[in-house]
Amino acid sequence: MNATPITPSTLRIRRANERGHANHGWLESRHTFSFADYYDPAHMGFRTLRVINDDRVAPRGGFPTHPHRDMEIFSYVLSGRLAHQDSMGNRRELKPGEIQLMRAGSGVNHSEFNPSTSEEARFLQIWITPAERGLTPAYTEWTPPAAASTSPKMLVISADGRDASAHIAQDASVYLIRCDSAATIPHTLAAGRGIWLHVIRGTATLAGAILQAGDAASLEEPGLVEIQAGPDGLEAILFDLL
């Protein structure tokens, strides 16, 4: 496939300060897409990506046991710790840099808590709609490789579990972008697909547009996409979606 130039006019940008906001005392959350009491018909999701919540949970706070079904739910821990428990028998405590992926499928109950008595926990809660309904619930995790990776772009979730990624029941590839200094990260977008880039820290330049922490951008034109990290580095999640 020949690479084609992508210009700023093809981008759709979602600024951090435009997101929904909820503060429940024990939980402060920023909603990229409509969620719970935050409703914006212009931001209901992007392709199969339905939820990105930037959650900050106070010490000893958390989500009590509650049900989900027919959704691929994953959490990327940014700071603190996240204690997970579910009706499949999983009991796990995740640390920064780790990802948990739960297939709600035909139905699952789970809880998420901050086990610390003094430290806030922060994580991204992300939902992707599955290709099929009523699947058998499942749980898996992705952890950074033991050996330091020199690649600024790592595949962490995919439809086929390639390259030691976690498996998702949808034609979606999710990449973790991490670099500590300026770098150019290429990505080739195939025809009929779209990408969503969510910036966690640092800055990114995409087709001439500068994205700050909490900002996001999408595009759907096939071709070579170049993500440029700022001088202080970049941490972001890149979704390649059908």
MIMINU-444631 format. One record per residue: residue number from 1; x, y, z of N, C-alpha, C in turn; residue in one letter. Coordinates in steps of 0.001 Angstrom, whole numbers, always signed. Atoms other than C-alpha are relative to their C-alpha. Layout:
BEGIN
   k     nc1     nc2     nc3    cac1    cac2    cac3     cc1     cc2     cc3 r
 NUM       X       Y       Z       X       Y       Z       X       Y       Z a
...
! end
This chain:
BEGIN
   k     nc1     nc2     nc3    cac1    cac2    cac3     cc1     cc2     cc3 r
   1    +855   -1193      +0      +0      +0      +0    +885   +1235      +0 m
   2    -773   -1220     +62   +1398   +3407    -948    -418    +957   +1108 n
   3    +296    -972   -1042   +1679   +5947   +1828    -524   +1278    -634 a
   4    +549   -1257    +485    -382   +9076   +1298     +95   +1043   +1093 t
   5    -141   -1028   -1035     +42  +12408   +3064   -1301    +231    +743 p
   6   +1163    -288    -836   -2297  +13176   +5928    +157   +1420    +527 i
   7     -80   -1411    -363   -3049  +16834   +6606    -870    +278   +1217 t
   8    +796    -307   -1195   -4462  +18544   +9729   -1505     +46    -250 p
   9   +1435    -118    +268   -7813  +19041   +7985    -723   -1344     +89 s
  10    +626   +1315     -89   -8438  +15285   +8094    -166    -455   +1444 t
  11     +44    +403   -1399   -8079  +15137  +11873   -1277    +461    +697 l
  12   +1021    -430    -955  -10811  +15215  +14490    +658     -25   +1372 r
  13    -723    -130   -1269   -9427  +16458  +17798    -980    +117   +1155 i
  14    +788     -36   -1237  -10917  +15898  +21254    +917    +540   +1095 r
  15    -875    -628    -985   -9343  +18315  +23738    -340    -467   +1413 r
  16    +154    +484   -1372   -8815  +17336  +27362   -1066    +770    +763 a
  17    +934    -820    -778  -10829  +20266  +28729   -1433     -57    -521 n
  18   +1352    +166    +531  -13835  +19328  +26580    -654   -1289    +493 e
  19    +535   +1287    -454  -14262  +15909  +28201   -1011    +196   +1132 r
  20    +898      -5   -1144  -17000  +15085  +30659    +783    -148   +1293 g
  21    -688     +38   -1290  -16131  +15403  +34344    -984    -425   +1080 h
  22    +810    +429   -1146  -17458  +13634  +37418    +905     -64   +1220 a
  23    -747     +60   -1264  -16307  +14016  +41023    -928    -546   +1077 n
  24    +819    +662   -1008  -17769  +11587  +43559    +690     -47   +1368 h
  25    -744     +23   -1253  -15272  +12306  +46323   +1068   -1075     -27 g
  26    -967   +1102     +69  -13658   +8878  +46258    +505    -232   -1418 w
  27    -346    +183   +1409  -13532   +9006  +42442    -124   +1317    -745 l
  28     +74   -1106    +952  -12679  +11770  +40005    +305    -568   -1373 e
  29    -114    +635   +1298  -13130  +10850  +36375    -202    +998   -1131 s
  30    +156    -764   +1234  -12707  +12453  +32962    -455    -958   -1087 r
  31    +618    +887    +983  -14892  +10939  +30226    +240    +524   -1417 h
  32    -197    -379   +1398  -13697  +11095  +26614   -1298    -142    -788 t
  33   +1276    +253    +669  -17044   +9659  +25480   -1128     -27   +1039 f
  34   +1165     +29    -891  -20558   +9689  +26921     +75   -1214    +923 s
  35    -101   +1065    -990  -20665   +7662  +30121    -787    +410   +1231 f
  36    +771    -240   -1231  -23029   +7381  +33118    -830   +1274    -160 a
  37    +815   -1213     +45  -24494  +10843  +33821    +482   +1008   -1032 d
  38    -502    -900   +1037  -22348  +12501  +31144    -479    -492   -1362 y
  39    +537    +368   +1300  -24124  +12488  +27790    +266   +1099   -1004 y
  40    -261    -916   +1099  -22937  +14137  +24597    -196    -795   -1283 d
  41    +278    +793   +1200  -24504  +12794  +21390   +1086    +108   -1068 p
  42   -1089    -151    +962  -21495  +14099  +19430   +1208    -854    +363 a
  43   -1140    +798    -453  -19151  +11898  +21459    -514   -1267    +680 h
  44    +521   +1266    -491  -20637   +8416  +21800   +1007   -1138    -150 m
  45   -1013   +1010    +236  -17472   +6566  +20832    +626    +220   -1361 g
  46    -655     -62   +1309  -15251   +5973  +17815    +134   -1422    -514 f
  47     +19   +1354    +531  -15891   +2895  +15708    -351    -974   +1130 r
  48    +328    +945   -1070  -15725     -18  +18199    +492    +458   +1375 t
  49    -465    -556   -1278  -14090   +2129  +20907   -1149    +761    +648 l
  50   +1194    -571    -631  -16857   +3023  +23354    +287    +866   +1214 r
  51    -258    -720   -1245  -15283   +4299  +26607   +1497    +214    +188 v
  52   -1315    -281    -585  -12098   +6010  +27756    -247    +894   +1203 i
  53    +131    -769   -1234  -12322   +7119  +31374   +1361    +104    +667 n
  54   -1230    -241    -759   -9336   +8682  +33132    -411    +101   +1462 d
  55    +521    +118   -1369  -10095   +7558  +36707   +1094    +195   +1039 d
  56    -874    -184   -1164   -8441   +8741  +39913    -804    -429   +1223 r
  57    +714    +593   -1132   -9469   +6690  +42948    +749    +313   +1289 v
  58    -594    -365   -1280   -8832   +7936  +46479    +437   -1247    +762 a
  59    -411   +1144    -814   -7041   +5698  +49012   -1201    -712    +631 p
  60   +1048    +881    -517   -9284   +2787  +50056   -1343    +173    -715 r
  61   +1222    -153    +774  -11881   +3891  +47507     -68   -1037   -1104 g
  62     +96    +939   +1100  -13205   +1797  +44674   -1410    -279    -450 g
  63   +1270    +393    +600  -15977    +331  +42572    -441   -1318    +630 f
  64    +467   +1268    -586  -17981   -2269  +44547    -460    -966   -1091 p
  65    +378   +1040    +964  -19061   -5503  +42872   -1215    +430    -821 t
  66   +1074    -396    +907  -21217   -4776  +39822    +109    -835   -1273 h
  67      +0    +869   +1183  -22196   -6591  +36590    +335    +738   -1296 p
  68    -171    -460   +1379  -21174   -6152  +32956    -261   -1186    -917 h
  69    +128   +1046   +1006  -21874   -8081  +29777    +290    +595   -1372 r
  70    -206    -341   +1409  -20968   -8011  +26080    +851   +1248    -186 d
  71    -945   -1092    +159  -18025   -5655  +26402   +1399    -522    +315 m
  72   -1406    +275    -290  -14232   -5976  +26241    +513   +1183    +816 e
  73    -348   -1075    -931  -13017   -3949  +29245   +1458    -160    +414 i
  74   -1362    +102    -510   -9409   -3165  +29983    +409   +1279    +724 f
  75    -491   -1094    -837   -7592    -987  +32483   +1517     +67    -104 s
  76   -1448    -249     +48   -4123    +538  +32133    +358    +823   +1224 y
  77    -328    -666   -1257   -2652   +1447  +35514   +1130   +1008    -224 v
  78    -971   -1070    +191    -810   +4783  +35487    +792    +292   +1269 l
  79    -697    -227   -1270     +26   +5221  +39176    -786    -676   +1113 s
  80    +642    +693   -1100    -726   +3567  +42493    -229   -1464    -340 g
  81    +310   +1415    +205   -2238     +79  +42602   -1506    -182    -180 r
  82   +1400    +294    +263   -5508   -1450  +41432    -260   -1462    +351 l
  83    +346   +1355    -424   -7009   -4501  +43177   -1269    -443    -720 a
  84   +1111    +522    +807   -9296   -6574  +40932    -496   -1318    +588 h
  85    +615   +1262    -397  -11733   -9334  +41905   -1228    -217    -870 q
  86   +1152    +237    +863  -14338  -11044  +39718    -630   -1354    +278 d
  87    +772   +1218    -216  -16901  -13828  +39594    +601   -1216    -694 s
  88    -713   +1126    +601  -14510  -15968  +37537   +1051    -566    +954 m
  89    -971    +469    -984  -12324  -16351  +40626   +1328    +709     -35 g
  90   -1265    -737     +93   -9607  -13883  +39675    +123   +1010   +1133 n
  91    -350    -998   -1016   -7975  -11846  +42438   +1400    +482    -332 r
  92   -1286    -511    +458   -5197   -9625  +41192    +218   +1421    +495 r
  93    -353   -1372    -345   -3368   -6467  +42187   +1000    +491   -1037 e
  94    -827    -477   +1104   -1924   -4469  +39314    +788   +1240    +387 l
  95    -916   -1112    -257    +959   -2005  +39351    +102    +868   -1250 k
  96    -134    -891   +1160   +1799    +941  +37071    +690    -688   -1179 p
  97    -535    +585   +1216   +2486     -88  +33492    -656   -1299    -392 g
  98    +668   +1259    +287    +320   -3212  +33687   -1419    +237    -510 e
  99   +1328     -86    +603   -2903   -3836  +31780    -770   -1274    +326 i
 100    +889   +1153    -152   -5811   -6113  +32664   -1103     +96   -1042 q
 101   +1044     +58   +1016   -8330   -7216  +30051   -1041   -1019    +436 l
 102   +1084    +869    -431  -11695   -8654  +31049   -1067     -57   -1090 m
 103   +1092    +200    +950  -14171  -10123  +28575   -1268    -239    +801 r
 104   +1233    +150    -777  -17588   -9542  +30126    -912   -1059    -617 a
 105    +732   +1057    +695  -19262  -11728  +27477   -1433    -172    +483 g
 106   +1362    +324    -404  -22417  -13456  +28702    -356    +523   +1378 s
 107    +276    -618   -1287  -22065  -11775  +32087   +1079    -297   +1026 g
 108   -1015    +157   -1034  -19522  -11186  +34831    -215   +1086   +1050 v
 109      +2    -984   -1082  -19428   -9425  +38200   +1445    +267    +403 n
 110   -1372    -302    -409  -16301   -7598  +39305     +25   +1243    +877 h
 111    -243   -1206    -795  -14914   -4971  +41674   +1425    +461    -250 s
 112   -1325    -590    +153  -11937   -2611  +41413    +208    +966   +1179 e
 113    -254    -823   -1168  -10376   -1012  +44507   +1438    +483     +27 f
 114   -1337    -498    -319   -7418   +1100  +45514    +350    -531   +1381 n
 115    -299    +606   -1296   -5816    -976  +48298    +866    +860    +913 p
 116    -900    -823    -800   -3525   +1816  +49493    -770    +843   +1021 s
 117    +590    -880   -1015   -4253   +3789  +52665    +455   +1440    -158 t
 118    -556   -1354    +100   -2312   +6826  +51473    +196    +503   -1423 s
 119    -345    -394   +1358   -1731   +6835  +47708   -1190    -113    -941 e
 120   +1041     +27   +1023   -4176   +7730  +44949    +357   -1020   -1079 e
 121    -187    +882   +1151   -4645   +5193  +42168    -582    +679   -1229 a
 122    +492    -581   +1253   -4966   +6399  +38590    +117   -1039   -1103 r
 123     -32    +944   +1112   -5884   +4257  +35613    -960    +441   -1085 f
 124    +919    -194   +1108   -7513   +4434  +32208    -907   -1212     -83 l
 125    +992   +1064    +194  -10716   +2389  +31962    -519    +119   -1433 q
 126    +288     -44   +1433  -11382   +1481  +28332    -925   -1149    -379 i
 127    +948   +1015    +468  -14281    -373  +26698     +35     -59   -1524 w
 128    +123    +236   +1437  -14348   -1882  +23213   -1127   -1010    -205 i
 129   +1105    +929    +248  -17457   -3550  +21810    +534   -1244    -718 t
 130    -504   +1239    +612  -16853   -7227  +20894    -653    -266   -1351 p
 131    +548    +377   +1305  -17428   -8769  +17485   -1216    -904    +134 a
 132   +1133    +896    -245  -19886  -11254  +19020    -547    +226   +1399 e
 133    +630     -83   -1307  -22348  -11193  +21882     -52   -1385    +637 r
 134    +195   +1246    -715  -22718  -13839  +24563   +1223    -892     +95 g
 135   -1217    +800     -91  -19085  -14972  +24591    +258    -449   +1443 l
 136    -377    +465   -1326  -17663  -16920  +27516    +908   +1029    +659 t
 137    -848    -998    -671  -16221  -14448  +30056   +1442    -507    +159 p
 138   -1412    +358    -122  -12420  -14396  +30318    +764   +1173    +595 a
 139    -861   -1014    -609   -9616  -12510  +32040   +1439    -283    -395 y
 140   -1420    +147    +302   -6018  -11899  +30998    +705   +1307    +342 t
 141    -789   -1184    -338   -3202   -9424  +31606   +1141    +172    -997 e
 142   -1227    -303    +731    -375   -7713  +29785    +930    +731    +952 w
 143   -1003    -672    -833   +2800   -6751  +31622   +1181    +374    -879 t
 144   -1159    -387    +810   +5849   -4911  +30266   +1014   -1137     -66 p
 145   -1005   +1067    +112   +8571   -7243  +28964   +1084    +147   +1055 p
 146   -1036     -10   -1038  +11238   -8228  +31487   +1219    +786    -458 a
 147   -1120    -760    +553  +13966   -6883  +29242    -517   +1337    -515 a
 148    +404   -1337    +442  +13800   -3173  +28539    -170     +12   -1517 a
 149    +270     -61   +1429  +12233   -2601  +25136    +527   +1314    -568 s
 150    -513   -1209    +645  +13930    -170  +22771   -1026    +592    -953 t
 151   +1023    -486    +918  +10768    +209  +20706    -939    +963    +715 s
 152    +932    -929    -634   +8643   +3267  +21477   -1464    -373    -207 p
 153   +1378    +431    +269   +5538   +1451  +20145     -98   -1504    +210 k
 154    +159   +1414    -309   +4496   -1887  +21669   -1455    -408    -164 m
 155   +1342    +559    +126   +1479   -3964  +20716    -368    -668   +1319 l
 156    +386    +549   -1303    -376   -4741  +23961   -1296    -809     -57 v
 157   +1255    +731    +165   -3797   -6011  +22754    -255    -176   -1491 i
 158    +282    +253   +1409   -4779   -7644  +19474   -1045   -1099    -137 s
 159   +1017   +1018    +265   -7348   -9924  +17861    +588   -1402     -25 a
 160    -612   +1327    +118   -4837  -12776  +17446   +1066    -267   +1053 d
 161    -967    +219   -1057   -2582  -12322  +20479   +1444     -43    -468 g
 162   -1361     +45    +535    +502  -11843  +18319    +959    +851    +847 r
 163   -1071    -752    -673   +3795  -10565  +19717    -228    +116   +1499 d
 164    +212     +68   -1457   +2848  -11587  +23279   -1028   +1015    +496 a
 165   +1050    -940    -401    -141   -9205  +23297   -1170    -763    +610 s
 166   +1229    +594    -540   -3366   -9846  +25195   -1031    -111   -1127 a
 167    +966    +278   +1062   -6243  -11232  +23103   -1318    +713    +266 h
 168   +1292    -668     -95   -9408   -9262  +22406    -933    -576   -1062 i
 169    +985    +567    +923  -12613  -10488  +20726    -541   +1073    -937 a
 170    +362   -1047    +950  -12607   -7705  +18153   +1211    +247    -892 q
 171   -1089    -325    +927  -10567   -6700  +15098    +560   +1366    +388 d
 172    -585   -1230    -529   -8612   -4103  +17061   +1431    -271    +442 a
 173   -1377     +65    -477   -4933   -3491  +17701    +245   +1229    +867 s
 174    -235   -1069    -948   -3943   -1427  +20721   +1494     +50    +308 v
 175   -1435    -177    -195    -428     -21  +21041    +256    +965   +1147 y
 176    -474    -907   -1036   +1317   +1549  +24001   +1219    +725    -554 l
 177   -1106    -827    +468   +3581   +4419  +22976    +685    +613   +1210 i
 178    -761    -549   -1122   +6316   +5332  +25434   +1406    +353    -468 r
 179   -1371    -426    +281   +9457   +7361  +24827    +317   +1189    +898 c
 180    -410   -1032    -951  +11437   +9697  +27082    +561   +1247    -657 d
 181    -503   -1171    +710  +12612  +12128  +24393    -656     +59   -1368 s
 182    +602    -176   +1318  +11705  +13381  +20942    +261   -1217    -874 a
 183    -109   +1146    +903  +11022  +10564  +18503   -1156     +66    -981 a
 184   +1070    +113    +985   +8939   +9870  +15407    -455   -1453     -42 t
 185    +573   +1348     -60   +6638   +6861  +15682    -895    -192   -1221 i
 186    +831    +215   +1193   +5275   +5595  +12331   -1073   -1046    +227 p
 187   +1060   +1003     -12   +2042   +3692  +11862    -710     +61   -1343 h
 188    +684     +57   +1286    +464   +2538   +8625   -1451    -406    +221 t
 189   +1429    +250    -152   -3328   +2724   +8538    -554    -570   -1289 l
 190    +573    +660   +1172   -5044    +304   +6187   -1351    +610    -362 a
 191   +1290    -510    +471   -8084   +1244   +4107   -1137    -646    +790 a
 192   +1163    +484    -720  -11400    +911   +5927    +159     -13   +1502 g
 193    -243      -9   -1437   -9868   +1392   +9373    +176   +1432    +488 r
 194    -204   -1314    -581   -9448   +4302  +11765    +912    -109   +1205 g
 195    -822      -8   -1206   -7047   +5291  +14507    -505   +1069    +960 i
 196    +265    -943   -1078   -7628   +7006  +17814   +1262     +54    +860 w
 197   -1199    -194    -815   -4617   +8456  +19656    -376    +774   +1246 l
 198    +292    -639   -1290   -5029   +9278  +23358   +1318    +277    +705 h
 199   -1251    -398    -640   -2189  +11228  +24991    -152     -58   +1517 v
 200     +22    +129   -1458   -1431  +10356  +28615    +919   +1038    +643 i
 201    -948   -1010    -502   +1659  +12483  +29280    +851    +475   -1160 r
 202    -828    -560   +1055   +3957  +14705  +27263    -839    +616   -1098 g
 203    +705    -579   +1149   +3018  +16076  +23868    +257    -851   -1241 t
 204    -129    +687   +1285   +2442  +14594  +20431    -421    +952   -1105 a
 205    +407    -731   +1189   +2301  +16206  +17021    -450   -1009   -1033 t
 206    +596    +904    +977     +22  +14462  +14549    -532    +833   -1155 l
 207    +400    -761   +1197    -299  +15878  +11023     -31   +1497    +266 a
 208    -124   -1426    -272    +778  +19280  +12312    -762    +496   +1203 g
 209    +783    -392   -1179   -1642  +19342  +15260    +730    -447   +1267 a
 210    -672    +309   -1251    -149  +19486  +18757   -1030    -469   +1022 i
 211    +885    +595    -992   -1801  +17268  +21365    +696     -17   +1350 l
 212    -517     -16   -1365   -1289  +17766  +25097    -577   -1185    +778 q
 213    +500   +1081    -848   -1898  +15338  +27960   -1513    +102    +146 a
 214   +1457     +40     -60   -5564  +14296  +27940    -675    +244   -1331 g
 215    +546    -204   +1341   -6060  +15310  +24312     -42   -1316    -763 d
 216     +68   +1163    +880   -7001  +12800  +21638    -294    +473   -1410 a
 217    +292    -316   +1395   -7272  +12725  +17869    -302   -1283    -753 a
 218    +325   +1146    +835   -8752  +10418  +15272    +170    +374   -1460 s
 219     +13    -176   +1448   -8346   +9946  +11549    -343   -1332    -640 l
 220    +499   +1195    +669   -9700   +7492   +9005    +473    -112   -1436 e
 221    -562     +94   +1343   -7687   +8087   +5828   +1179    -969     +12 e
 222   -1111    +953     +35   -5373   +5220   +4857   +1306    +675    -384 p
 223   -1310    -537    +330   -1678   +5902   +4661    +947     -72   +1174 g
 224   -1015     -17   -1042   +1430   +6477   +6717    -293   +1117    +983 l
 225    +228    -959   -1074    +757   +8187  +10028   +1304    +143    +779 v
 226   -1203    -229    -792   +3695   +9789  +11833    -362    +786   +1253 e
 227    +242    -633   -1291   +3375  +10612  +15522   +1333    +493    +524 i
 228   -1262    -585    -468   +6075  +12983  +16753    -115    +331   +1480 q
 229     -30    -281   -1431   +6873  +13000  +20456    +714   +1310    +266 a
 230    -639   -1252    -377   +7782  +16273  +22148   +1358    -245    +645 g
 231   -1353    +143    -561  +11232  +16961  +23655     +31    -679   +1361 p
 232     +59    +643   -1316  +10109  +15711  +27067    -607   -1397     -58 d
 233    +500   +1350    +147   +8819  +12442  +25656   -1506     -79    -143 g
 234   +1421    +229    +252   +5392  +10911  +25228    -410   -1350    +572 l
 235    +674   +1248    -330   +3138   +8278  +26737   -1418    +117    -553 e
 236   +1306     -76    +655      +3   +7504  +24724    -472   -1408    -323 a
 237    +579   +1243    +483   -2345   +4742  +23618    -531    +246   -1409 i
 238    +416     -85   +1399   -2918   +4193  +19899    -917   -1179    -296 l
 239    +977   +1020    +379   -6033   +2292  +18772     -97     -51   -1522 f
 240    +226    +222   +1433   -6220    +833  +15238   -1234    -886     -97 d
 241   +1316    +618    -137   -9877    -107  +14734    -684    -214   -1346 l
 242    +807    +273   +1185  -12118   -1685  +12122   -1179    +965     -43 l
! end
